[in-house]
Amino acid sequence: MSSANHGETGQCVVCGRAVQSDRRRSYRRKTCSRECHRALIGLSNQRKKRSQRHIAKIKAGIATSPLTGPYETNRNAKDWHLIDPTGREHRFRNLSLFIRSHPELFGPDDLSPRGRDGNAPCRAAVGLANLRPDRKKQAAGWKQWRWGEPVAPRRPRSPNPQTTSWALRAPDGAEFYFTNFAAFAREHANRFRPDDLAQYGNKVGLCRARLCLGALRPKANRRHRSWRGWTWIE
């Protein structure tokens, strides 16, 4: 080999002797001989084995920990109150643990693993999970199973979205307390510009004054301190 083909000179990672790389190769040599190369492969395999044992130890710890294992003390466990088809009530805190502990309550198809790797929840877990009231679309029942606690009725929405409490201070210091902004705007139209009371966008009843004064409210997403001298009364 000519000297023109020699690259940078380094040290063998095993024995420490000088190693001269070849420019024709796209990688830098790490060992000086076949013996050192075999020794390097052996060290790499030992590291992989130690890493695998470490990962296995971590997985075993996760599976046996009371916070992450299949117990009722799992940090992701929730309170459950179900009624089976016979009318019997069941209260528990871990759905997966309940299904594994009571296989006689379900059919074989409901307990069979799903998914390519068998890690997906079984049909029983999916069906019973949909009975929870905190689901967006709560199911009324699943194979005659139902939720034991009555669902709290939703709060009726106000027919008039403008009937909210307002406490405003005008630029001249006058204070106004009201609940209907439309009536307030009609009564005190002289305090605003004509374009401030015109309809804003395609929303009926929404004007620029209401939009900007609404930004003064304490619970506004992007609250403003004032608008054209108007401020909120704390």
Rosetta constraint file for C-alpha pairs under 8 A:
AtomPair CA 1 CA 5 HARMONIC 6.88 0.50
AtomPair CA 2 CA 6 HARMONIC 7.32 0.50
AtomPair CA 5 CA 22 HARMONIC 5.85 0.50
AtomPair CA 5 CA 23 HARMONIC 5.32 0.50
AtomPair CA 5 CA 24 HARMONIC 6.66 0.50
AtomPair CA 6 CA 20 HARMONIC 6.68 0.50
AtomPair CA 6 CA 21 HARMONIC 6.10 0.50
AtomPair CA 6 CA 22 HARMONIC 4.87 0.50
AtomPair CA 6 CA 23 HARMONIC 5.71 0.50
AtomPair CA 7 CA 20 HARMONIC 6.41 0.50
AtomPair CA 7 CA 21 HARMONIC 4.99 0.50
AtomPair CA 7 CA 22 HARMONIC 5.18 0.50
AtomPair CA 7 CA 23 HARMONIC 4.99 0.50
AtomPair CA 8 CA 20 HARMONIC 6.01 0.50
AtomPair CA 8 CA 21 HARMONIC 5.78 0.50
AtomPair CA 8 CA 22 HARMONIC 7.95 0.50
AtomPair CA 9 CA 18 HARMONIC 6.71 0.50
AtomPair CA 9 CA 19 HARMONIC 5.61 0.50
AtomPair CA 9 CA 20 HARMONIC 4.36 0.50
AtomPair CA 9 CA 21 HARMONIC 6.31 0.50
AtomPair CA 10 CA 18 HARMONIC 5.66 0.50
AtomPair CA 10 CA 19 HARMONIC 5.03 0.50
AtomPair CA 10 CA 20 HARMONIC 6.22 0.50
AtomPair CA 10 CA 21 HARMONIC 7.76 0.50
AtomPair CA 10 CA 30 HARMONIC 7.88 0.50
AtomPair CA 11 CA 16 HARMONIC 5.17 0.50
AtomPair CA 11 CA 17 HARMONIC 5.38 0.50
AtomPair CA 11 CA 18 HARMONIC 4.54 0.50
AtomPair CA 11 CA 19 HARMONIC 5.28 0.50
AtomPair CA 11 CA 30 HARMONIC 7.19 0.50
AtomPair CA 11 CA 31 HARMONIC 7.56 0.50
AtomPair CA 12 CA 16 HARMONIC 4.52 0.50
AtomPair CA 12 CA 17 HARMONIC 5.25 0.50
AtomPair CA 12 CA 18 HARMONIC 6.16 0.50
AtomPair CA 12 CA 19 HARMONIC 5.95 0.50
AtomPair CA 12 CA 30 HARMONIC 5.42 0.50
AtomPair CA 12 CA 31 HARMONIC 4.44 0.50
AtomPair CA 12 CA 32 HARMONIC 5.63 0.50
AtomPair CA 12 CA 36 HARMONIC 7.98 0.50
AtomPair CA 13 CA 30 HARMONIC 5.90 0.50
AtomPair CA 13 CA 31 HARMONIC 6.03 0.50
AtomPair CA 13 CA 40 HARMONIC 7.91 0.50
AtomPair CA 14 CA 31 HARMONIC 6.71 0.50
AtomPair CA 14 CA 36 HARMONIC 5.92 0.50
AtomPair CA 14 CA 39 HARMONIC 7.34 0.50
AtomPair CA 14 CA 40 HARMONIC 6.70 0.50
AtomPair CA 15 CA 36 HARMONIC 7.19 0.50
AtomPair CA 17 CA 32 HARMONIC 6.92 0.50
AtomPair CA 18 CA 32 HARMONIC 7.19 0.50
AtomPair CA 19 CA 29 HARMONIC 6.99 0.50
AtomPair CA 19 CA 30 HARMONIC 7.33 0.50
AtomPair CA 19 CA 31 HARMONIC 6.79 0.50
AtomPair CA 19 CA 32 HARMONIC 5.48 0.50
AtomPair CA 20 CA 29 HARMONIC 7.42 0.50
AtomPair CA 21 CA 25 HARMONIC 7.90 0.50
AtomPair CA 21 CA 28 HARMONIC 5.66 0.50
AtomPair CA 21 CA 29 HARMONIC 5.57 0.50
AtomPair CA 22 CA 28 HARMONIC 7.59 0.50
AtomPair CA 31 CA 36 HARMONIC 5.75 0.50
AtomPair CA 31 CA 37 HARMONIC 5.66 0.50
AtomPair CA 31 CA 40 HARMONIC 7.99 0.50
AtomPair CA 32 CA 36 HARMONIC 6.55 0.50
AtomPair CA 32 CA 37 HARMONIC 7.59 0.50
AtomPair CA 33 CA 37 HARMONIC 6.24 0.50
AtomPair CA 34 CA 38 HARMONIC 6.14 0.50
AtomPair CA 35 CA 39 HARMONIC 6.24 0.50
AtomPair CA 36 CA 40 HARMONIC 6.10 0.50
AtomPair CA 37 CA 41 HARMONIC 6.34 0.50
AtomPair CA 38 CA 42 HARMONIC 6.29 0.50
AtomPair CA 39 CA 43 HARMONIC 6.31 0.50
AtomPair CA 40 CA 44 HARMONIC 6.22 0.50
AtomPair CA 41 CA 45 HARMONIC 6.23 0.50
AtomPair CA 42 CA 46 HARMONIC 6.28 0.50
AtomPair CA 43 CA 47 HARMONIC 6.31 0.50
AtomPair CA 44 CA 48 HARMONIC 6.30 0.50
AtomPair CA 45 CA 49 HARMONIC 6.22 0.50
AtomPair CA 46 CA 50 HARMONIC 6.20 0.50
AtomPair CA 47 CA 51 HARMONIC 6.06 0.50
AtomPair CA 48 CA 52 HARMONIC 6.10 0.50
AtomPair CA 49 CA 53 HARMONIC 6.15 0.50
AtomPair CA 50 CA 54 HARMONIC 6.10 0.50
AtomPair CA 51 CA 55 HARMONIC 6.18 0.50
AtomPair CA 52 CA 56 HARMONIC 6.10 0.50
AtomPair CA 53 CA 57 HARMONIC 6.11 0.50
AtomPair CA 54 CA 58 HARMONIC 6.28 0.50
AtomPair CA 55 CA 59 HARMONIC 6.23 0.50
AtomPair CA 56 CA 60 HARMONIC 6.13 0.50
AtomPair CA 57 CA 61 HARMONIC 6.19 0.50
AtomPair CA 58 CA 62 HARMONIC 6.24 0.50
AtomPair CA 59 CA 63 HARMONIC 6.18 0.50
AtomPair CA 60 CA 64 HARMONIC 6.27 0.50
AtomPair CA 61 CA 65 HARMONIC 5.87 0.50
AtomPair CA 62 CA 68 HARMONIC 5.64 0.50
AtomPair CA 62 CA 69 HARMONIC 6.08 0.50
AtomPair CA 63 CA 68 HARMONIC 6.51 0.50
AtomPair CA 63 CA 69 HARMONIC 4.52 0.50
AtomPair CA 63 CA 70 HARMONIC 7.12 0.50
AtomPair CA 64 CA 68 HARMONIC 7.43 0.50
AtomPair CA 64 CA 69 HARMONIC 5.23 0.50
AtomPair CA 64 CA 70 HARMONIC 7.92 0.50
AtomPair CA 65 CA 69 HARMONIC 5.12 0.50
AtomPair CA 66 CA 70 HARMONIC 7.74 0.50
AtomPair CA 66 CA 71 HARMONIC 6.31 0.50
AtomPair CA 66 CA 73 HARMONIC 5.70 0.50
AtomPair CA 66 CA 74 HARMONIC 5.97 0.50
AtomPair CA 67 CA 71 HARMONIC 7.79 0.50
AtomPair CA 67 CA 73 HARMONIC 5.81 0.50
AtomPair CA 67 CA 74 HARMONIC 4.26 0.50
AtomPair CA 67 CA 75 HARMONIC 5.21 0.50
AtomPair CA 68 CA 74 HARMONIC 5.22 0.50
AtomPair CA 68 CA 75 HARMONIC 6.58 0.50
AtomPair CA 69 CA 74 HARMONIC 6.21 0.50
AtomPair CA 70 CA 74 HARMONIC 6.74 0.50
AtomPair CA 70 CA 94 HARMONIC 7.88 0.50
AtomPair CA 70 CA 96 HARMONIC 7.58 0.50
AtomPair CA 70 CA 97 HARMONIC 6.30 0.50
AtomPair CA 71 CA 94 HARMONIC 6.86 0.50
AtomPair CA 71 CA 97 HARMONIC 6.69 0.50
AtomPair CA 72 CA 77 HARMONIC 6.32 0.50
AtomPair CA 72 CA 92 HARMONIC 7.69 0.50
AtomPair CA 72 CA 93 HARMONIC 5.29 0.50
AtomPair CA 72 CA 94 HARMONIC 5.19 0.50
AtomPair CA 72 CA 97 HARMONIC 7.56 0.50
AtomPair CA 73 CA 77 HARMONIC 6.89 0.50
AtomPair CA 73 CA 93 HARMONIC 7.94 0.50
AtomPair CA 74 CA 94 HARMONIC 7.76 0.50
AtomPair CA 77 CA 93 HARMONIC 5.59 0.50
AtomPair CA 77 CA 94 HARMONIC 5.15 0.50
AtomPair CA 77 CA 95 HARMONIC 7.82 0.50
AtomPair CA 78 CA 93 HARMONIC 5.06 0.50
AtomPair CA 78 CA 94 HARMONIC 6.30 0.50
AtomPair CA 79 CA 91 HARMONIC 7.40 0.50
AtomPair CA 79 CA 92 HARMONIC 6.07 0.50
AtomPair CA 79 CA 93 HARMONIC 4.55 0.50
AtomPair CA 79 CA 94 HARMONIC 7.41 0.50
AtomPair CA 80 CA 90 HARMONIC 7.68 0.50
AtomPair CA 80 CA 91 HARMONIC 5.49 0.50
AtomPair CA 80 CA 92 HARMONIC 5.34 0.50
AtomPair CA 80 CA 93 HARMONIC 5.78 0.50
AtomPair CA 80 CA 94 HARMONIC 7.63 0.50
AtomPair CA 80 CA 95 HARMONIC 7.53 0.50
AtomPair CA 81 CA 89 HARMONIC 7.00 0.50
AtomPair CA 81 CA 90 HARMONIC 5.69 0.50
AtomPair CA 81 CA 91 HARMONIC 4.64 0.50
AtomPair CA 81 CA 92 HARMONIC 6.91 0.50
AtomPair CA 81 CA 147 HARMONIC 6.17 0.50
AtomPair CA 81 CA 148 HARMONIC 5.14 0.50
AtomPair CA 81 CA 149 HARMONIC 6.74 0.50
AtomPair CA 82 CA 89 HARMONIC 5.80 0.50
AtomPair CA 82 CA 90 HARMONIC 5.22 0.50
AtomPair CA 82 CA 91 HARMONIC 6.62 0.50
AtomPair CA 82 CA 145 HARMONIC 7.01 0.50
AtomPair CA 82 CA 146 HARMONIC 5.91 0.50
AtomPair CA 82 CA 147 HARMONIC 4.77 0.50
AtomPair CA 82 CA 148 HARMONIC 4.93 0.50
AtomPair CA 83 CA 87 HARMONIC 5.65 0.50
AtomPair CA 83 CA 88 HARMONIC 5.46 0.50
AtomPair CA 83 CA 89 HARMONIC 4.50 0.50
AtomPair CA 83 CA 90 HARMONIC 6.15 0.50
AtomPair CA 83 CA 145 HARMONIC 5.76 0.50
AtomPair CA 83 CA 146 HARMONIC 5.45 0.50
AtomPair CA 83 CA 147 HARMONIC 6.18 0.50
AtomPair CA 83 CA 148 HARMONIC 5.64 0.50
AtomPair CA 84 CA 88 HARMONIC 5.57 0.50
AtomPair CA 84 CA 89 HARMONIC 6.64 0.50
AtomPair CA 84 CA 90 HARMONIC 7.71 0.50
AtomPair CA 84 CA 144 HARMONIC 6.78 0.50
AtomPair CA 84 CA 145 HARMONIC 4.78 0.50
AtomPair CA 84 CA 146 HARMONIC 6.89 0.50
AtomPair CA 85 CA 143 HARMONIC 7.55 0.50
AtomPair CA 85 CA 144 HARMONIC 4.92 0.50
AtomPair CA 85 CA 145 HARMONIC 5.51 0.50
AtomPair CA 89 CA 148 HARMONIC 7.19 0.50
AtomPair CA 92 CA 98 HARMONIC 7.26 0.50
AtomPair CA 94 CA 98 HARMONIC 6.19 0.50
AtomPair CA 95 CA 99 HARMONIC 6.26 0.50
AtomPair CA 95 CA 125 HARMONIC 6.98 0.50
AtomPair CA 96 CA 100 HARMONIC 6.30 0.50
AtomPair CA 96 CA 125 HARMONIC 6.79 0.50
AtomPair CA 97 CA 101 HARMONIC 6.04 0.50
AtomPair CA 98 CA 102 HARMONIC 6.09 0.50
AtomPair CA 99 CA 103 HARMONIC 6.04 0.50
AtomPair CA 99 CA 124 HARMONIC 7.59 0.50
AtomPair CA 99 CA 125 HARMONIC 7.47 0.50
AtomPair CA 102 CA 106 HARMONIC 7.83 0.50
AtomPair CA 103 CA 107 HARMONIC 7.81 0.50
AtomPair CA 103 CA 111 HARMONIC 7.59 0.50
AtomPair CA 106 CA 110 HARMONIC 6.20 0.50
AtomPair CA 106 CA 111 HARMONIC 7.05 0.50
AtomPair CA 106 CA 124 HARMONIC 7.33 0.50
AtomPair CA 107 CA 111 HARMONIC 6.71 0.50
AtomPair CA 108 CA 112 HARMONIC 6.29 0.50
AtomPair CA 109 CA 123 HARMONIC 7.59 0.50
AtomPair CA 110 CA 122 HARMONIC 6.19 0.50
AtomPair CA 110 CA 123 HARMONIC 4.75 0.50
AtomPair CA 110 CA 124 HARMONIC 5.06 0.50
AtomPair CA 111 CA 122 HARMONIC 5.55 0.50
AtomPair CA 111 CA 123 HARMONIC 6.57 0.50
AtomPair CA 111 CA 124 HARMONIC 6.41 0.50
AtomPair CA 112 CA 122 HARMONIC 6.12 0.50
AtomPair CA 112 CA 123 HARMONIC 7.72 0.50
AtomPair CA 113 CA 118 HARMONIC 4.93 0.50
AtomPair CA 113 CA 119 HARMONIC 6.90 0.50
AtomPair CA 113 CA 120 HARMONIC 6.75 0.50
AtomPair CA 113 CA 121 HARMONIC 6.94 0.50
AtomPair CA 113 CA 122 HARMONIC 5.44 0.50
AtomPair CA 114 CA 118 HARMONIC 4.93 0.50
AtomPair CA 114 CA 119 HARMONIC 6.65 0.50
AtomPair CA 114 CA 120 HARMONIC 5.14 0.50
AtomPair CA 114 CA 121 HARMONIC 6.51 0.50
AtomPair CA 114 CA 122 HARMONIC 5.90 0.50
AtomPair CA 115 CA 119 HARMONIC 6.30 0.50
AtomPair CA 115 CA 120 HARMONIC 5.27 0.50
AtomPair CA 121 CA 125 HARMONIC 5.94 0.50
AtomPair CA 121 CA 126 HARMONIC 6.49 0.50
AtomPair CA 122 CA 126 HARMONIC 6.47 0.50
AtomPair CA 123 CA 127 HARMONIC 5.94 0.50
AtomPair CA 124 CA 128 HARMONIC 6.00 0.50
AtomPair CA 125 CA 129 HARMONIC 5.93 0.50
AtomPair CA 126 CA 130 HARMONIC 6.47 0.50
AtomPair CA 127 CA 131 HARMONIC 7.21 0.50
AtomPair CA 127 CA 142 HARMONIC 5.87 0.50
AtomPair CA 128 CA 132 HARMONIC 7.59 0.50
AtomPair CA 128 CA 142 HARMONIC 6.70 0.50
AtomPair CA 128 CA 145 HARMONIC 7.50 0.50
AtomPair CA 130 CA 135 HARMONIC 6.63 0.50
AtomPair CA 130 CA 137 HARMONIC 7.60 0.50
AtomPair CA 130 CA 138 HARMONIC 5.68 0.50
AtomPair CA 130 CA 139 HARMONIC 5.53 0.50
AtomPair CA 131 CA 135 HARMONIC 7.65 0.50
AtomPair CA 131 CA 138 HARMONIC 5.52 0.50
AtomPair CA 131 CA 139 HARMONIC 5.06 0.50
AtomPair CA 131 CA 140 HARMONIC 6.57 0.50
AtomPair CA 131 CA 141 HARMONIC 6.44 0.50
AtomPair CA 131 CA 142 HARMONIC 7.57 0.50
AtomPair CA 131 CA 146 HARMONIC 6.47 0.50
AtomPair CA 131 CA 147 HARMONIC 5.80 0.50
AtomPair CA 132 CA 138 HARMONIC 6.24 0.50
AtomPair CA 132 CA 139 HARMONIC 7.83 0.50
AtomPair CA 132 CA 147 HARMONIC 6.74 0.50
AtomPair CA 133 CA 138 HARMONIC 5.82 0.50
AtomPair CA 133 CA 147 HARMONIC 8.00 0.50
AtomPair CA 133 CA 151 HARMONIC 6.25 0.50
AtomPair CA 134 CA 138 HARMONIC 7.43 0.50
AtomPair CA 140 CA 146 HARMONIC 6.62 0.50
AtomPair CA 140 CA 147 HARMONIC 7.89 0.50
AtomPair CA 141 CA 145 HARMONIC 5.41 0.50
AtomPair CA 141 CA 146 HARMONIC 4.72 0.50
AtomPair CA 141 CA 147 HARMONIC 7.50 0.50
AtomPair CA 142 CA 146 HARMONIC 6.64 0.50
AtomPair CA 158 CA 163 HARMONIC 7.90 0.50
AtomPair CA 162 CA 179 HARMONIC 7.32 0.50
AtomPair CA 162 CA 180 HARMONIC 5.64 0.50
AtomPair CA 162 CA 181 HARMONIC 6.10 0.50
AtomPair CA 162 CA 182 HARMONIC 7.35 0.50
AtomPair CA 163 CA 179 HARMONIC 4.91 0.50
AtomPair CA 163 CA 180 HARMONIC 4.81 0.50
AtomPair CA 163 CA 181 HARMONIC 7.29 0.50
AtomPair CA 164 CA 179 HARMONIC 4.82 0.50
AtomPair CA 164 CA 180 HARMONIC 6.65 0.50
AtomPair CA 165 CA 177 HARMONIC 7.45 0.50
AtomPair CA 165 CA 178 HARMONIC 6.05 0.50
AtomPair CA 165 CA 179 HARMONIC 4.56 0.50
AtomPair CA 165 CA 180 HARMONIC 7.81 0.50
AtomPair CA 166 CA 176 HARMONIC 7.67 0.50
AtomPair CA 166 CA 177 HARMONIC 5.56 0.50
AtomPair CA 166 CA 178 HARMONIC 5.33 0.50
AtomPair CA 166 CA 179 HARMONIC 5.83 0.50
AtomPair CA 166 CA 181 HARMONIC 7.99 0.50
AtomPair CA 167 CA 175 HARMONIC 7.30 0.50
AtomPair CA 167 CA 176 HARMONIC 5.82 0.50
AtomPair CA 167 CA 177 HARMONIC 4.72 0.50
AtomPair CA 167 CA 178 HARMONIC 6.94 0.50
AtomPair CA 167 CA 232 HARMONIC 6.02 0.50
AtomPair CA 167 CA 233 HARMONIC 5.39 0.50
AtomPair CA 167 CA 234 HARMONIC 7.96 0.50
AtomPair CA 168 CA 175 HARMONIC 5.82 0.50
AtomPair CA 168 CA 176 HARMONIC 5.29 0.50
AtomPair CA 168 CA 177 HARMONIC 6.64 0.50
AtomPair CA 168 CA 230 HARMONIC 6.86 0.50
AtomPair CA 168 CA 231 HARMONIC 5.91 0.50
AtomPair CA 168 CA 232 HARMONIC 4.78 0.50
AtomPair CA 168 CA 233 HARMONIC 5.56 0.50
AtomPair CA 169 CA 173 HARMONIC 5.83 0.50
AtomPair CA 169 CA 174 HARMONIC 5.63 0.50
AtomPair CA 169 CA 175 HARMONIC 4.46 0.50
AtomPair CA 169 CA 176 HARMONIC 6.30 0.50
AtomPair CA 169 CA 230 HARMONIC 5.69 0.50
AtomPair CA 169 CA 231 HARMONIC 5.27 0.50
AtomPair CA 169 CA 232 HARMONIC 6.06 0.50
AtomPair CA 169 CA 233 HARMONIC 6.22 0.50
AtomPair CA 170 CA 174 HARMONIC 5.20 0.50
AtomPair CA 170 CA 175 HARMONIC 6.30 0.50
AtomPair CA 170 CA 176 HARMONIC 7.80 0.50
AtomPair CA 170 CA 229 HARMONIC 6.61 0.50
AtomPair CA 170 CA 230 HARMONIC 4.86 0.50
AtomPair CA 170 CA 231 HARMONIC 6.87 0.50
AtomPair CA 171 CA 228 HARMONIC 7.46 0.50
AtomPair CA 171 CA 229 HARMONIC 4.49 0.50
AtomPair CA 171 CA 230 HARMONIC 5.38 0.50
AtomPair CA 171 CA 231 HARMONIC 7.88 0.50
AtomPair CA 175 CA 233 HARMONIC 7.96 0.50
AtomPair CA 178 CA 184 HARMONIC 7.28 0.50
AtomPair CA 180 CA 184 HARMONIC 6.37 0.50
AtomPair CA 181 CA 185 HARMONIC 5.99 0.50
AtomPair CA 181 CA 210 HARMONIC 7.33 0.50
AtomPair CA 182 CA 186 HARMONIC 6.29 0.50
AtomPair CA 182 CA 205 HARMONIC 7.49 0.50
AtomPair CA 183 CA 187 HARMONIC 6.21 0.50
AtomPair CA 184 CA 188 HARMONIC 6.07 0.50
AtomPair CA 185 CA 189 HARMONIC 5.32 0.50
AtomPair CA 185 CA 197 HARMONIC 7.55 0.50
AtomPair CA 188 CA 192 HARMONIC 7.71 0.50
AtomPair CA 189 CA 193 HARMONIC 7.85 0.50
AtomPair CA 189 CA 197 HARMONIC 7.82 0.50
AtomPair CA 192 CA 196 HARMONIC 6.28 0.50
AtomPair CA 192 CA 197 HARMONIC 7.16 0.50
AtomPair CA 192 CA 209 HARMONIC 7.68 0.50
AtomPair CA 193 CA 197 HARMONIC 6.93 0.50
AtomPair CA 194 CA 198 HARMONIC 6.53 0.50
AtomPair CA 195 CA 208 HARMONIC 7.66 0.50
AtomPair CA 196 CA 207 HARMONIC 6.32 0.50
AtomPair CA 196 CA 208 HARMONIC 4.86 0.50
AtomPair CA 196 CA 209 HARMONIC 5.07 0.50
AtomPair CA 197 CA 207 HARMONIC 5.24 0.50
AtomPair CA 197 CA 208 HARMONIC 6.28 0.50
AtomPair CA 197 CA 209 HARMONIC 6.05 0.50
AtomPair CA 198 CA 207 HARMONIC 5.55 0.50
AtomPair CA 198 CA 208 HARMONIC 7.17 0.50
AtomPair CA 199 CA 203 HARMONIC 7.38 0.50
AtomPair CA 199 CA 204 HARMONIC 6.85 0.50
AtomPair CA 199 CA 205 HARMONIC 6.67 0.50
AtomPair CA 199 CA 206 HARMONIC 5.80 0.50
AtomPair CA 199 CA 207 HARMONIC 4.71 0.50
AtomPair CA 199 CA 208 HARMONIC 7.43 0.50
AtomPair CA 200 CA 206 HARMONIC 5.63 0.50
AtomPair CA 200 CA 207 HARMONIC 4.58 0.50
AtomPair CA 200 CA 208 HARMONIC 5.85 0.50
AtomPair CA 201 CA 206 HARMONIC 7.84 0.50
AtomPair CA 206 CA 210 HARMONIC 6.46 0.50
AtomPair CA 206 CA 211 HARMONIC 6.99 0.50
AtomPair CA 207 CA 211 HARMONIC 6.28 0.50
AtomPair CA 208 CA 212 HARMONIC 6.06 0.50
AtomPair CA 209 CA 213 HARMONIC 5.85 0.50
AtomPair CA 210 CA 214 HARMONIC 5.73 0.50
AtomPair CA 211 CA 215 HARMONIC 6.62 0.50
AtomPair CA 212 CA 216 HARMONIC 7.25 0.50
AtomPair CA 212 CA 227 HARMONIC 6.75 0.50
AtomPair CA 213 CA 217 HARMONIC 7.49 0.50
AtomPair CA 213 CA 227 HARMONIC 6.81 0.50
AtomPair CA 213 CA 230 HARMONIC 7.56 0.50
AtomPair CA 214 CA 220 HARMONIC 7.23 0.50
AtomPair CA 215 CA 220 HARMONIC 5.55 0.50
AtomPair CA 215 CA 221 HARMONIC 7.72 0.50
AtomPair CA 215 CA 222 HARMONIC 6.61 0.50
AtomPair CA 215 CA 223 HARMONIC 5.02 0.50
AtomPair CA 215 CA 224 HARMONIC 5.64 0.50
AtomPair CA 216 CA 220 HARMONIC 6.91 0.50
AtomPair CA 216 CA 223 HARMONIC 5.48 0.50
AtomPair CA 216 CA 224 HARMONIC 5.12 0.50
AtomPair CA 216 CA 225 HARMONIC 6.05 0.50
AtomPair CA 216 CA 226 HARMONIC 6.58 0.50
AtomPair CA 216 CA 227 HARMONIC 7.87 0.50
AtomPair CA 216 CA 231 HARMONIC 6.69 0.50
AtomPair CA 216 CA 232 HARMONIC 5.78 0.50
AtomPair CA 217 CA 223 HARMONIC 6.67 0.50
AtomPair CA 217 CA 232 HARMONIC 6.64 0.50
AtomPair CA 218 CA 223 HARMONIC 6.86 0.50
AtomPair CA 219 CA 223 HARMONIC 7.47 0.50
AtomPair CA 225 CA 231 HARMONIC 6.40 0.50
AtomPair CA 225 CA 232 HARMONIC 7.58 0.50
AtomPair CA 226 CA 230 HARMONIC 5.39 0.50
AtomPair CA 226 CA 231 HARMONIC 4.75 0.50
AtomPair CA 226 CA 232 HARMONIC 7.51 0.50
AtomPair CA 227 CA 231 HARMONIC 6.79 0.50
